[in-house]
Amino acid sequence: MTMTKKYKILGKYIKDLSSETKDIETYLFVKEFISKYQLGIDITSRPLKNRLIEINTTLKFEDKNENEKKSYFEIVFATIIQTNEEVKEKKEMEKIILCEVQIEIYPDLEKTLLNVLHNSGYPNIKFDKKVDFEALYNNRPN
């Protein structure tokens, strides 16, 4: 049984991109400890007219510890979708925004962030953990 997709992506783009390493000492320190950095994800959305929704997915790659020397990486990725007319329930909408769209865009987003990290002087970074949007969606606080 194939589910028909309840939305289509009309556009996606990088809305904001940030890579901060303030000096050479910080760079050398971070290079050594970047394996401790954690990836955080935040998803917000706002309805536009005509069943259009702007979804902003923010990926942050940062040191959660109290270090003087830290780099900061962030990308805000905007996706504009249009939902079908049959999408009426809030719950269905949430699942599309938080789960289905994310699963679809995440590979590009991850690749973009990795490119930024590599081009920022951290060539050996990779994200081992795959993000399970289905689980994140199901376990979110209501």
N, CA, C and O atoms as CSV, one atom per row, in Angstrom:
chain,resi,resn,atom,element,x,y,z
A,1,MET,N,N,0.851,-1.197,0.000
A,1,MET,CA,C,0.000,0.000,0.000
A,1,MET,C,C,0.889,1.251,0.000
A,1,MET,O,O,1.677,1.441,0.926
A,2,THR,N,N,0.778,2.066,-0.981
A,2,THR,CA,C,1.580,3.290,-0.991
A,2,THR,C,C,0.729,4.453,-0.499
A,2,THR,O,O,-0.401,4.661,-0.940
A,3,MET,N,N,1.301,5.185,0.410
A,3,MET,CA,C,0.600,6.371,0.891
A,3,MET,C,C,0.882,7.507,-0.070
A,3,MET,O,O,2.021,7.716,-0.487
A,4,THR,N,N,-0.154,8.233,-0.415
A,4,THR,CA,C,0.100,9.399,-1.258
A,4,THR,C,C,0.634,10.499,-0.356
A,4,THR,O,O,0.182,10.677,0.775
A,5,LYS,N,N,1.590,11.218,-0.877
A,5,LYS,CA,C,2.182,12.279,-0.081
A,5,LYS,C,C,1.170,13.393,0.105
A,5,LYS,O,O,0.462,13.766,-0.829
A,6,LYS,N,N,1.108,13.916,1.312
A,6,LYS,CA,C,0.091,14.914,1.628
A,6,LYS,C,C,0.598,16.340,1.479
A,6,LYS,O,O,-0.074,17.298,1.861
A,7,TYR,N,N,1.786,16.463,0.922
A,7,TYR,CA,C,2.348,17.805,0.762
A,7,TYR,C,C,3.334,17.763,-0.387
A,7,TYR,O,O,3.780,16.698,-0.813
A,8,LYS,N,N,3.667,18.951,-0.881
A,8,LYS,CA,C,4.811,18.984,-1.785
A,8,LYS,C,C,5.725,20.135,-1.398
A,8,LYS,O,O,5.290,21.179,-0.912
A,9,ILE,N,N,7.017,19.899,-1.633
A,9,ILE,CA,C,8.007,20.911,-1.304
A,9,ILE,C,C,8.125,21.864,-2.482
A,9,ILE,O,O,8.449,21.455,-3.597
A,10,LEU,N,N,7.858,23.137,-2.224
A,10,LEU,CA,C,7.907,24.130,-3.298
A,10,LEU,C,C,9.271,24.800,-3.379
A,10,LEU,O,O,9.661,25.321,-4.424
A,11,GLY,N,N,9.982,24.781,-2.276
A,11,GLY,CA,C,11.302,25.401,-2.290
A,11,GLY,C,C,12.033,25.108,-1.001
A,11,GLY,O,O,11.421,24.888,0.044
A,12,LYS,N,N,13.347,25.108,-1.088
A,12,LYS,CA,C,14.152,24.974,0.133
A,12,LYS,C,C,15.451,25.721,-0.059
A,12,LYS,O,O,16.027,25.726,-1.147
A,13,TYR,N,N,15.909,26.353,1.009
A,13,TYR,CA,C,17.116,27.160,0.897
A,13,TYR,C,C,17.755,27.348,2.272
A,13,TYR,O,O,17.115,27.160,3.306
A,14,ILE,N,N,19.029,27.724,2.254
A,14,ILE,CA,C,19.716,28.042,3.496
A,14,ILE,C,C,19.355,29.470,3.867
A,14,ILE,O,O,19.625,30.410,3.119
A,15,LYS,N,N,18.745,29.616,5.027
A,15,LYS,CA,C,18.290,30.928,5.473
A,15,LYS,C,C,19.396,31.628,6.256
A,15,LYS,O,O,19.554,32.847,6.184
A,16,ASP,N,N,20.148,30.841,6.994
A,16,ASP,CA,C,21.193,31.418,7.809
A,16,ASP,C,C,22.263,30.361,8.025
A,16,ASP,O,O,21.968,29.176,8.183
A,17,LEU,N,N,23.503,30.809,8.030
A,17,LEU,CA,C,24.603,29.874,8.150
A,17,LEU,C,C,25.678,30.536,8.981
A,17,LEU,O,O,26.052,31.681,8.729
A,18,SER,N,N,26.172,29.819,9.970
A,18,SER,CA,C,27.140,30.430,10.852
A,18,SER,C,C,28.223,29.433,11.222
A,18,SER,O,O,27.941,28.301,11.615
A,19,SER,N,N,29.467,29.873,11.089
A,19,SER,CA,C,30.600,29.065,11.512
A,19,SER,C,C,31.547,30.015,12.217
A,19,SER,O,O,32.157,30.882,11.591
A,20,GLU,N,N,31.665,29.844,13.527
A,20,GLU,CA,C,32.498,30.771,14.287
A,20,GLU,C,C,33.609,30.048,15.031
A,20,GLU,O,O,33.359,29.159,15.845
A,21,THR,N,N,34.829,30.442,14.737
A,21,THR,CA,C,35.991,30.003,15.513
A,21,THR,C,C,36.820,31.257,15.668
A,21,THR,O,O,37.379,31.754,14.690
A,22,LYS,N,N,36.913,31.784,16.889
A,22,LYS,CA,C,37.376,33.175,16.990
A,22,LYS,C,C,38.874,33.390,16.799
A,22,LYS,O,O,39.285,34.475,16.386
A,23,ASP,N,N,39.699,32.387,17.090
A,23,ASP,CA,C,41.131,32.597,16.883
A,23,ASP,C,C,41.849,31.259,16.760
A,23,ASP,O,O,41.235,30.200,16.896
A,24,ILE,N,N,43.138,31.315,16.505
A,24,ILE,CA,C,43.903,30.102,16.232
A,24,ILE,C,C,43.962,29.180,17.457
A,24,ILE,O,O,43.939,27.958,17.314
A,25,GLU,N,N,44.037,29.768,18.666
A,25,GLU,CA,C,44.059,28.934,19.877
A,25,GLU,C,C,42.760,28.144,19.996
A,25,GLU,O,O,42.758,26.956,20.316
A,26,THR,N,N,41.673,28.829,19.733
A,26,THR,CA,C,40.371,28.170,19.785
A,26,THR,C,C,40.324,27.048,18.751
A,26,THR,O,O,39.879,25.936,19.038
A,27,TYR,N,N,40.786,27.358,17.559
A,27,TYR,CA,C,40.772,26.352,16.489
A,27,TYR,C,C,41.536,25.095,16.895
A,27,TYR,O,O,41.040,23.981,16.728
A,28,LEU,N,N,42.744,25.276,17.431
A,28,LEU,CA,C,43.563,24.122,17.801
A,28,LEU,C,C,42.912,23.330,18.935
A,28,LEU,O,O,42.962,22.100,18.957
A,29,PHE,N,N,42.306,24.049,19.868
A,29,PHE,CA,C,41.618,23.396,20.982
A,29,PHE,C,C,40.410,22.599,20.464
A,29,PHE,O,O,40.219,21.432,20.807
A,30,VAL,N,N,39.613,23.260,19.640
A,30,VAL,CA,C,38.401,22.624,19.119
A,30,VAL,C,C,38.756,21.409,18.262
A,30,VAL,O,O,38.101,20.370,18.341
A,31,LYS,N,N,39.792,21.551,17.448
A,31,LYS,CA,C,40.216,20.445,16.597
A,31,LYS,C,C,40.448,19.175,17.418
A,31,LYS,O,O,40.166,18.062,16.974
A,32,GLU,N,N,40.971,19.379,18.625
A,32,GLU,CA,C,41.248,18.249,19.491
A,32,GLU,C,C,39.984,17.682,20.149
A,32,GLU,O,O,39.875,16.477,20.374
A,33,PHE,N,N,39.039,18.568,20.451
A,33,PHE,CA,C,37.886,18.143,21.259
A,33,PHE,C,C,36.549,18.134,20.520
A,33,PHE,O,O,35.497,17.961,21.135
A,34,ILE,N,N,36.593,18.319,19.214
A,34,ILE,CA,C,35.332,18.461,18.485
A,34,ILE,C,C,34.497,17.175,18.515
A,34,ILE,O,O,33.292,17.203,18.265
A,35,SER,N,N,35.138,16.067,18.818
A,35,SER,CA,C,34.382,14.807,18.924
A,35,SER,C,C,33.368,14.856,20.079
A,35,SER,O,O,32.435,14.054,20.124
A,36,LYS,N,N,33.554,15.784,20.993
A,36,LYS,CA,C,32.610,15.936,22.108
A,36,LYS,C,C,31.427,16.838,21.747
A,36,LYS,O,O,30.462,16.953,22.503
A,37,TYR,N,N,31.521,17.458,20.606
A,37,TYR,CA,C,30.441,18.362,20.203
A,37,TYR,C,C,29.166,17.572,19.930
A,37,TYR,O,O,29.199,16.409,19.529
A,38,GLN,N,N,28.054,18.240,20.160
A,38,GLN,CA,C,26.777,17.570,19.963
A,38,GLN,C,C,25.930,18.303,18.934
A,38,GLN,O,O,25.977,19.525,18.793
A,39,LEU,N,N,25.154,17.495,18.225
A,39,LEU,CA,C,24.265,18.032,17.206
A,39,LEU,C,C,22.896,18.237,17.835
A,39,LEU,O,O,22.322,17.320,18.422
A,40,GLY,N,N,22.386,19.445,17.703
A,40,GLY,CA,C,21.042,19.730,18.208
A,40,GLY,C,C,20.159,20.126,17.046
A,40,GLY,O,O,20.615,20.730,16.075
A,41,ILE,N,N,18.886,19.777,17.160
A,41,ILE,CA,C,17.944,20.088,16.085
A,41,ILE,C,C,16.749,20.818,16.665
A,41,ILE,O,O,16.225,20.447,17.715
A,42,ASP,N,N,16.329,21.848,15.974
A,42,ASP,CA,C,15.141,22.570,16.396
A,42,ASP,C,C,14.297,22.819,15.156
A,42,ASP,O,O,14.816,23.204,14.108
A,43,ILE,N,N,13.000,22.598,15.281
A,43,ILE,CA,C,12.117,22.766,14.127
A,43,ILE,C,C,10.996,23.727,14.494
A,43,ILE,O,O,10.282,23.527,15.477
A,44,THR,N,N,10.856,24.766,13.692
A,44,THR,CA,C,9.730,25.676,13.902
A,44,THR,C,C,9.003,25.815,12.570
A,44,THR,O,O,9.559,25.526,11.510
A,45,SER,N,N,7.764,26.255,12.639
A,45,SER,CA,C,7.032,26.441,11.389
A,45,SER,C,C,6.057,27.585,11.553
A,45,SER,O,O,5.643,27.931,12.659
A,46,ARG,N,N,5.704,28.161,10.420
A,46,ARG,CA,C,4.630,29.157,10.467
A,46,ARG,C,C,3.799,29.039,9.201
A,46,ARG,O,O,4.315,28.896,8.093
A,47,PRO,N,N,2.488,29.106,9.413
A,47,PRO,CA,C,1.587,29.005,8.276
A,47,PRO,C,C,1.617,30.281,7.448
A,47,PRO,O,O,1.679,31.391,7.977
A,48,LEU,N,N,1.572,30.091,6.141
A,48,LEU,CA,C,1.428,31.218,5.227
A,48,LEU,C,C,0.055,31.022,4.587
A,48,LEU,O,O,-0.690,30.129,4.991
A,49,LYS,N,N,-0.288,31.843,3.599
A,49,LYS,CA,C,-1.621,31.633,3.028
A,49,LYS,C,C,-1.643,30.504,1.990
A,49,LYS,O,O,-0.593,30.031,1.555
A,50,ASN,N,N,-2.823,30.089,1.609
A,50,ASN,CA,C,-3.016,29.035,0.590
A,50,ASN,C,C,-2.377,27.700,0.958
A,50,ASN,O,O,-1.761,27.046,0.115
A,51,ARG,N,N,-2.524,27.303,2.206
A,51,ARG,CA,C,-2.006,26.007,2.682
A,51,ARG,C,C,-0.498,25.881,2.550
A,51,ARG,O,O,0.048,24.779,2.507
A,52,LEU,N,N,0.167,27.033,2.486
A,52,LEU,CA,C,1.626,27.016,2.457
A,52,LEU,C,C,2.148,27.096,3.881
A,52,LEU,O,O,1.563,27.759,4.738
A,53,ILE,N,N,3.244,26.419,4.115
A,53,ILE,CA,C,3.872,26.456,5.433
A,53,ILE,C,C,5.371,26.646,5.251
A,53,ILE,O,O,6.007,25.985,4.430
A,54,GLU,N,N,5.911,27.555,6.030
A,54,GLU,CA,C,7.363,27.715,6.061
A,54,GLU,C,C,7.877,26.936,7.258
A,54,GLU,O,O,7.449,27.163,8.390
A,55,ILE,N,N,8.795,26.017,7.001
A,55,ILE,CA,C,9.377,25.216,8.068
A,55,ILE,C,C,10.852,25.582,8.189
A,55,ILE,O,O,11.596,25.547,7.208
A,56,ASN,N,N,11.260,25.929,9.393
A,56,ASN,CA,C,12.674,26.222,9.618
A,56,ASN,C,C,13.290,25.129,10.472
A,56,ASN,O,O,12.883,24.904,11.612
A,57,THR,N,N,14.267,24.462,9.907
A,57,THR,CA,C,14.980,23.413,10.630
A,57,THR,C,C,16.355,23.957,10.975
A,57,THR,O,O,17.140,24.294,10.088
A,58,THR,N,N,16.642,24.040,12.261
A,58,THR,CA,C,17.924,24.567,12.716
A,58,THR,C,C,18.786,23.427,13.232
A,58,THR,O,O,18.380,22.678,14.121
A,59,LEU,N,N,19.970,23.306,12.668
A,59,LEU,CA,C,20.942,22.344,13.186
A,59,LEU,C,C,22.040,23.146,13.855
A,59,LEU,O,O,22.602,24.072,13.270
A,60,LYS,N,N,22.338,22.772,15.103
A,60,LYS,CA,C,23.451,23.405,15.817
A,60,LYS,C,C,24.443,22.324,16.162
A,60,LYS,O,O,24.071,21.244,16.623
A,61,PHE,N,N,25.689,22.613,15.941
A,61,PHE,CA,C,26.733,21.669,16.313
A,61,PHE,C,C,27.603,22.420,17.295
A,61,PHE,O,O,28.331,23.337,16.915
A,62,GLU,N,N,27.530,22.031,18.572
A,62,GLU,CA,C,28.191,22.854,19.576
A,62,GLU,C,C,28.676,22.052,20.764
A,62,GLU,O,O,28.289,20.904,20.984
A,63,ASP,N,N,29.539,22.706,21.518
A,63,ASP,CA,C,30.089,22.150,22.733
A,63,ASP,C,C,29.150,22.535,23.860
A,63,ASP,O,O,28.946,23.722,24.118
A,64,LYS,N,N,28.574,21.546,24.537
A,64,LYS,CA,C,27.641,21.857,25.618
A,64,LYS,C,C,28.379,22.141,26.932
A,64,LYS,O,O,27.768,22.577,27.907
A,65,ASN,N,N,29.682,21.897,26.955
A,65,ASN,CA,C,30.448,22.144,28.179
A,65,ASN,C,C,30.845,23.605,28.301
A,65,ASN,O,O,30.836,24.361,27.329
A,66,GLU,N,N,31.194,23.979,29.530
A,66,GLU,CA,C,31.639,25.350,29.780
A,66,GLU,C,C,33.104,25.495,29.397
A,66,GLU,O,O,33.977,25.412,30.260
A,67,ASN,N,N,33.378,25.704,28.157
A,67,ASN,CA,C,34.755,25.951,27.738
A,67,ASN,C,C,34.891,27.392,27.299
A,67,ASN,O,O,33.994,27.960,26.675
A,68,GLU,N,N,36.019,27.967,27.632
A,68,GLU,CA,C,36.336,29.292,27.105
A,68,GLU,C,C,36.459,29.194,25.587
A,68,GLU,O,O,35.941,30.025,24.840
A,69,LYS,N,N,37.161,28.153,25.164
A,69,LYS,CA,C,37.466,28.021,23.746
A,69,LYS,C,C,36.443,27.118,23.087
A,69,LYS,O,O,36.436,25.906,23.305
A,70,LYS,N,N,35.593,27.703,22.295
A,70,LYS,CA,C,34.666,26.858,21.567
A,70,LYS,C,C,34.314,27.464,20.219
A,70,LYS,O,O,34.321,28.680,20.027
A,71,SER,N,N,34.011,26.577,19.309
A,71,SER,CA,C,33.518,27.016,18.012
A,71,SER,C,C,32.018,26.824,18.035
A,71,SER,O,O,31.469,26.137,18.897
A,72,TYR,N,N,31.374,27.442,17.075
A,72,TYR,CA,C,29.926,27.369,17.030
A,72,TYR,C,C,29.513,27.240,15.566
A,72,TYR,O,O,29.956,28.002,14.707
A,73,PHE,N,N,28.667,26.270,15.309
A,73,PHE,CA,C,28.219,26.043,13.935
A,73,PHE,C,C,26.704,25.940,13.927
A,73,PHE,O,O,26.112,25.223,14.733
A,74,GLU,N,N,26.097,26.653,13.023
A,74,GLU,CA,C,24.642,26.604,12.962
A,74,GLU,C,C,24.179,26.810,11.527
A,74,GLU,O,O,24.735,27.609,10.774
A,75,ILE,N,N,23.153,26.069,11.183
A,75,ILE,CA,C,22.529,26.277,9.887
A,75,ILE,C,C,21.018,26.304,10.081
A,75,ILE,O,O,20.448,25.447,10.757
A,76,VAL,N,N,20.388,27.292,9.484
A,76,VAL,CA,C,18.927,27.358,9.494
A,76,VAL,C,C,18.481,27.109,8.060
A,76,VAL,O,O,18.838,27.844,7.139
A,77,PHE,N,N,17.702,26.068,7.899
A,77,PHE,CA,C,17.289,25.624,6.585
A,77,PHE,C,C,15.782,25.806,6.462
A,77,PHE,O,O,15.015,25.258,7.253
A,78,ALA,N,N,15.371,26.568,5.478
A,78,ALA,CA,C,13.942,26.823,5.297
A,78,ALA,C,C,13.384,25.932,4.199
A,78,ALA,O,O,13.982,25.785,3.132
A,79,THR,N,N,12.239,25.346,4.475
A,79,THR,CA,C,11.530,24.544,3.482
A,79,THR,C,C,10.114,25.091,3.371
A,79,THR,O,O,9.431,25.273,4.379
A,80,ILE,N,N,9.686,25.348,2.165
A,80,ILE,CA,C,8.315,25.820,1.956
A,80,ILE,C,C,7.517,24.671,1.369
A,80,ILE,O,O,7.854,24.140,0.310
A,81,ILE,N,N,6.470,24.298,2.060
A,81,ILE,CA,C,5.632,23.211,1.563
A,81,ILE,C,C,4.204,23.697,1.360
A,81,ILE,O,O,3.766,24.697,1.930
A,82,GLN,N,N,3.507,22.953,0.533
A,82,GLN,CA,C,2.068,23.181,0.385
A,82,GLN,C,C,1.377,21.867,0.693
A,82,GLN,O,O,1.710,20.825,0.128
A,83,THR,N,N,0.416,21.929,1.591
A,83,THR,CA,C,-0.285,20.703,1.966
A,83,THR,C,C,-1.506,20.506,1.081
A,83,THR,O,O,-2.062,21.460,0.537
A,84,ASN,N,N,-1.910,19.253,0.948
A,84,ASN,CA,C,-3.121,18.942,0.206
A,84,ASN,C,C,-4.351,19.408,0.976
A,84,ASN,O,O,-4.295,19.676,2.176
A,85,GLU,N,N,-5.454,19.494,0.255
A,85,GLU,CA,C,-6.684,19.950,0.897
A,85,GLU,C,C,-7.161,19.006,1.983
A,85,GLU,O,O,-7.803,19.437,2.941
A,86,GLU,N,N,-6.855,17.710,1.847
A,86,GLU,CA,C,-7.385,16.778,2.849
A,86,GLU,C,C,-6.668,16.834,4.196
A,86,GLU,O,O,-7.106,16.210,5.162
A,87,VAL,N,N,-5.564,17.584,4.258
A,87,VAL,CA,C,-4.879,17.725,5.544
A,87,VAL,C,C,-5.602,18.797,6.349
A,87,VAL,O,O,-5.476,19.991,6.078
A,88,LYS,N,N,-6.359,18.349,7.341
A,88,LYS,CA,C,-7.136,19.305,8.131
A,88,LYS,C,C,-6.756,19.273,9.606
A,88,LYS,O,O,-6.815,20.293,10.292
A,89,GLU,N,N,-6.371,18.113,10.084
A,89,GLU,CA,C,-6.121,17.984,11.512
A,89,GLU,C,C,-4.745,18.498,11.894
A,89,GLU,O,O,-3.769,18.353,11.158
A,90,LYS,N,N,-4.703,19.103,13.069
A,90,LYS,CA,C,-3.458,19.640,13.600
A,90,LYS,C,C,-2.428,18.517,13.742
A,90,LYS,O,O,-1.249,18.701,13.441
A,91,LYS,N,N,-2.888,17.362,14.198
A,91,LYS,CA,C,-1.976,16.249,14.443
A,91,LYS,C,C,-1.309,15.775,13.145
A,91,LYS,O,O,-0.116,15.471,13.104
A,92,GLU,N,N,-2.108,15.727,12.118
A,92,GLU,CA,C,-1.598,15.309,10.809
A,92,GLU,C,C,-0.565,16.317,10.293
A,92,GLU,O,O,0.465,15.952,9.726
A,93,MET,N,N,-0.875,17.578,10.509
A,93,MET,CA,C,-0.003,18.666,10.097
A,93,MET,C,C,1.336,18.580,10.837
A,93,MET,O,O,2.403,18.724,10.239
A,94,GLU,N,N,1.257,18.342,12.143
A,94,GLU,CA,C,2.473,18.230,12.950
A,94,GLU,C,C,3.355,17.102,12.454
A,94,GLU,O,O,4.575,17.245,12.377
A,95,LYS,N,N,2.741,15.991,12.121
A,95,LYS,CA,C,3.522,14.842,11.659
A,95,LYS,C,C,4.235,15.165,10.339
A,95,LYS,O,O,5.385,14.774,10.137
A,96,ILE,N,N,3.552,15.871,9.457
A,96,ILE,CA,C,4.162,16.278,8.190
A,96,ILE,C,C,5.373,17.187,8.457
A,96,ILE,O,O,6.457,16.975,7.913
A,97,ILE,N,N,5.159,18.205,9.308
A,97,ILE,CA,C,6.193,19.198,9.571
A,97,ILE,C,C,7.384,18.607,10.318
A,97,ILE,O,O,8.536,18.831,9.946
A,98,LEU,N,N,7.095,17.853,11.369
A,98,LEU,CA,C,8.154,17.391,12.266
A,98,LEU,C,C,8.799,16.089,11.821
A,98,LEU,O,O,9.893,15.742,12.264
A,99,CYS,N,N,8.121,15.384,10.955
A,99,CYS,CA,C,8.582,14.041,10.641
A,99,CYS,C,C,8.833,13.859,9.143
A,99,CYS,O,O,9.973,13.697,8.710
A,100,GLU,N,N,7.768,13.888,8.371
A,100,GLU,CA,C,7.873,13.530,6.953
A,100,GLU,C,C,8.790,14.470,6.173
A,100,GLU,O,O,9.663,14.019,5.431
A,101,VAL,N,N,8.592,15.772,6.342
A,101,VAL,CA,C,9.426,16.740,5.629
A,101,VAL,C,C,10.880,16.608,6.081
A,101,VAL,O,O,11.799,16.656,5.263
A,102,GLN,N,N,11.080,16.441,7.389
A,102,GLN,CA,C,12.443,16.343,7.919
A,102,GLN,C,C,13.188,15.144,7.342
A,102,GLN,O,O,14.359,15.241,6.977
A,103,ILE,N,N,12.496,14.027,7.267
A,103,ILE,CA,C,13.117,12.820,6.718
A,103,ILE,C,C,13.552,13.077,5.271
A,103,ILE,O,O,14.597,12.608,4.821
A,104,GLU,N,N,12.727,13.826,4.571
A,104,GLU,CA,C,13.015,14.110,3.163
A,104,GLU,C,C,14.185,15.090,2.980
A,104,GLU,O,O,15.012,14.902,2.087
A,105,ILE,N,N,14.258,16.119,3.810
A,105,ILE,CA,C,15.287,17.153,3.607
A,105,ILE,C,C,16.584,16.876,4.350
A,105,ILE,O,O,17.627,17.431,4.005
A,106,TYR,N,N,16.528,16.021,5.369
A,106,TYR,CA,C,17.677,15.891,6.260
A,106,TYR,C,C,18.985,15.483,5.579
A,106,TYR,O,O,20.032,16.036,5.915
A,107,PRO,N,N,18.964,14.543,4.641
A,107,PRO,CA,C,20.239,14.173,4.001
A,107,PRO,C,C,20.971,15.380,3.391
A,107,PRO,O,O,22.188,15.503,3.531
A,108,ASP,N,N,20.232,16.264,2.719
A,108,ASP,CA,C,20.834,17.476,2.145
A,108,ASP,C,C,21.367,18.396,3.231
A,108,ASP,O,O,22.450,18.969,3.119
A,109,LEU,N,N,20.581,18.514,4.269
A,109,LEU,CA,C,20.920,19.407,5.357
A,109,LEU,C,C,22.182,18.935,6.060
A,109,LEU,O,O,23.077,19.729,6.352
A,110,GLU,N,N,22.248,17.649,6.327
A,110,GLU,CA,C,23.409,17.077,6.990
A,110,GLU,C,C,24.662,17.250,6.132
A,110,GLU,O,O,25.734,17.591,6.631
A,111,LYS,N,N,24.501,17.007,4.832
A,111,LYS,CA,C,25.630,17.157,3.907
A,111,LYS,C,C,26.127,18.610,3.896
A,111,LYS,O,O,27.332,18.862,3.881
A,112,THR,N,N,25.205,19.539,3.904
A,112,THR,CA,C,25.566,20.952,3.899
A,112,THR,C,C,26.341,21.320,5.164
A,112,THR,O,O,27.367,21.997,5.099
A,113,LEU,N,N,25.841,20.870,6.313
A,113,LEU,CA,C,26.525,21.180,7.571
A,113,LEU,C,C,27.909,20.528,7.607
A,113,LEU,O,O,28.872,21.143,8.067
A,114,LEU,N,N,28.011,19.308,7.133
A,114,LEU,CA,C,29.317,18.642,7.091
A,114,LEU,C,C,30.287,19.399,6.185
A,114,LEU,O,O,31.462,19.550,6.519
A,115,ASN,N,N,29.797,19.872,5.042
A,115,ASN,CA,C,30.642,20.676,4.154
A,115,ASN,C,C,31.150,21.928,4.859
A,115,ASN,O,O,32.319,22.294,4.732
A,116,VAL,N,N,30.260,22.579,5.602
A,116,VAL,CA,C,30.650,23.774,6.344
A,116,VAL,C,C,31.743,23.421,7.356
A,116,VAL,O,O,32.745,24.127,7.471
A,117,LEU,N,N,31.540,22.323,8.087
A,117,LEU,CA,C,32.539,21.905,9.086
A,117,LEU,C,C,33.865,21.579,8.421
A,117,LEU,O,O,34.924,21.985,8.901
A,118,HIS,N,N,33.806,20.847,7.318
A,118,HIS,CA,C,35.033,20.488,6.609
A,118,HIS,C,C,35.741,21.738,6.093
A,118,HIS,O,O,36.960,21.860,6.204
A,119,ASN,N,N,34.968,22.663,5.529
A,119,ASN,CA,C,35.554,23.896,5.004
A,119,ASN,C,C,35.987,24.845,6.104
A,119,ASN,O,O,36.738,25.787,5.852
A,120,SER,N,N,35.523,24.607,7.321
A,120,SER,CA,C,35.922,25.442,8.461
A,120,SER,C,C,37.178,24.886,9.118
A,120,SER,O,O,37.629,25.394,10.144
A,121,GLY,N,N,37.744,23.831,8.514
A,121,GLY,CA,C,39.004,23.317,9.025
A,121,GLY,C,C,38.890,22.077,9.890
A,121,GLY,O,O,39.836,21.713,10.589
A,122,TYR,N,N,37.731,21.423,9.846
A,122,TYR,CA,C,37.558,20.189,10.631
A,122,TYR,C,C,37.205,19.044,9.684
A,122,TYR,O,O,36.056,18.605,9.629
A,123,PRO,N,N,38.203,18.564,8.938
A,123,PRO,CA,C,37.934,17.635,7.840
A,123,PRO,C,C,37.469,16.246,8.283
A,123,PRO,O,O,36.869,15.514,7.496
A,124,ASN,N,N,37.742,15.883,9.525
A,124,ASN,CA,C,37.445,14.500,9.904
A,124,ASN,C,C,36.102,14.291,10.575
A,124,ASN,O,O,35.808,13.199,11.063
A,125,ILE,N,N,35.299,15.321,10.601
A,125,ILE,CA,C,34.006,15.201,11.267
A,125,ILE,C,C,33.049,14.372,10.446
A,125,ILE,O,O,32.932,14.547,9.233
A,126,LYS,N,N,32.369,13.470,11.120
A,126,LYS,CA,C,31.187,12.878,10.502
A,126,LYS,C,C,30.167,12.623,11.595
A,126,LYS,O,O,30.518,12.466,12.765
A,127,PHE,N,N,28.902,12.582,11.204
A,127,PHE,CA,C,27.845,12.334,12.180
A,127,PHE,C,C,27.499,10.853,12.116
A,127,PHE,O,O,26.932,10.377,11.133
A,128,ASP,N,N,27.846,10.139,13.167
A,128,ASP,CA,C,27.587,8.700,13.152
A,128,ASP,C,C,26.119,8.401,13.439
A,128,ASP,O,O,25.520,7.483,12.879
A,129,LYS,N,N,25.574,9.210,14.328
A,129,LYS,CA,C,24.208,8.924,14.740
A,129,LYS,C,C,23.222,9.414,13.701
A,129,LYS,O,O,23.255,10.579,13.304
A,130,LYS,N,N,22.366,8.546,13.272
A,130,LYS,CA,C,21.318,8.969,12.352
A,130,LYS,C,C,20.174,9.544,13.174
A,130,LYS,O,O,19.843,9.019,14.237
A,131,VAL,N,N,19.584,10.601,12.694
A,131,VAL,CA,C,18.481,11.209,13.418
A,131,VAL,C,C,17.200,10.453,13.074
A,131,VAL,O,O,16.848,10.297,11.905
A,132,ASP,N,N,16.521,9.994,14.100
A,132,ASP,CA,C,15.271,9.265,13.903
A,132,ASP,C,C,14.096,10.202,14.149
A,132,ASP,O,O,13.628,10.350,15.278
A,133,PHE,N,N,13.629,10.830,13.079
A,133,PHE,CA,C,12.573,11.841,13.226
A,133,PHE,C,C,11.260,11.225,13.685
A,133,PHE,O,O,10.477,11.855,14.396
A,134,GLU,N,N,11.034,9.995,13.273
A,134,GLU,CA,C,9.838,9.272,13.696
A,134,GLU,C,C,9.825,9.157,15.228
A,134,GLU,O,O,8.814,9.437,15.872
A,135,ALA,N,N,10.949,8.748,15.792
A,135,ALA,CA,C,11.056,8.604,17.251
A,135,ALA,C,C,10.965,9.959,17.944
A,135,ALA,O,O,10.288,10.097,18.963
A,136,LEU,N,N,11.647,10.957,17.388
A,136,LEU,CA,C,11.589,12.292,17.971
A,136,LEU,C,C,10.150,12.799,18.002
A,136,LEU,O,O,9.697,13.390,18.981
A,137,TYR,N,N,9.461,12.551,16.914
A,137,TYR,CA,C,8.065,12.986,16.820
A,137,TYR,C,C,7.201,12.258,17.843
A,137,TYR,O,O,6.394,12.875,18.538
A,138,ASN,N,N,7.374,10.950,17.930
A,138,ASN,CA,C,6.551,10.161,18.845
A,138,ASN,C,C,6.858,10.418,20.311
A,138,ASN,O,O,5.983,10.272,21.165
A,139,ASN,N,N,8.111,10.804,20.611
A,139,ASN,CA,C,8.492,11.000,22.007
A,139,ASN,C,C,8.450,12.449,22.462
A,139,ASN,O,O,8.856,12.763,23.581
A,140,ARG,N,N,7.967,13.321,21.612
A,140,ARG,CA,C,8.005,14.725,22.013
A,140,ARG,C,C,6.984,14.988,23.121
A,140,ARG,O,O,5.957,14.314,23.204
A,141,PRO,N,N,7.282,15.984,23.977
A,141,PRO,CA,C,6.318,16.313,25.021
A,141,PRO,C,C,5.091,16.965,24.384
A,141,PRO,O,O,5.227,17.804,23.493
A,142,ASN,N,N,3.927,16.593,24.824
A,142,ASN,CA,C,2.715,17.169,24.217
A,142,ASN,C,C,2.266,18.418,24.941
A,142,ASN,O,O,1.265,19.025,24.561
